Amino acid sequence: MPGYGDSPPTEMVATAQGRVAFLDHVLQELGMRRPVLVSPSILEQGDRLAGFVPIAPVGTKDYTAEQYRRVQ
């Protein structure tokens, strides 16, 4: 993800909405449909994934019960 690790910082992923939009763009460009995502965060649009493996979830304390239920 741009702005993480050794990649240069960018405004594009400064917000959760920006990170979701970036990932959506990458998946579209790669032609991937319903991949399994291994990530340290949760996505609001989990229905576009075939699976999700959360590792050390961060930034989820404000998520609603419904948002957690959507992730299978």
N, C-alpha and C positions, 0 to 999 in steps of 0.2 A: 504494500500500500504506500503510495507516495507520502513522504513526510515521516515515515517510520524507518527504524533501522538506520542504514547508512545513506538512504535516499534523501535528496534535498527537500526542504520544507515546501509546501504548496498550499495555497488557500483553498484549492478544490476539495480537499478532504478535511477541512477544519471543522466541519459539522457532521453529525450523524447522517443527515440527509445527503450531504456531499459525498460521504463514503459509500452510501447505498447507491447513489447515482453513478459513481465511479465503477463500482463492482458490476453494476448492471451493464454499463457500457462495455467493460472488458468481456463479460460473458457473451454479449451480443456480437462483438467483434470476433470472438473466437468461435462463434456458432455453437456454443454449448447450450444444451437444453437440460434443465434439471440436474445439474451436477451435485456432488456431495461436497460440502464446504467444511474445511477444518479451519477454525478461526478462534481468536481469543475474544470475540464479541458475538453478539446476537444480531440477527437481521430482522427488520420489521416485515420484510416481504419473503418470509420463509417458504411460502407456497410455491415459489419459483425454483426451489431446490428439491432434489430427490432425498437428500439427507443433510444433517448438520451435526458436526462434532465440536461442541464447545470446549475449548481448553482455556482455563483461567479466565472465565468471562469477566469483562470489565464494563463499567457504565450501565449496569442493568438494574441498579437499585430502584430506579424510578419506573421500571416497566410494570405494566398491569398484569393481573393474572391472565387476562385474555391473550396478551402478547406472548406469555410463556406457554400457554396451551397450544398456540399455533405452531410452535416448534415441536416437531416429533422426532 
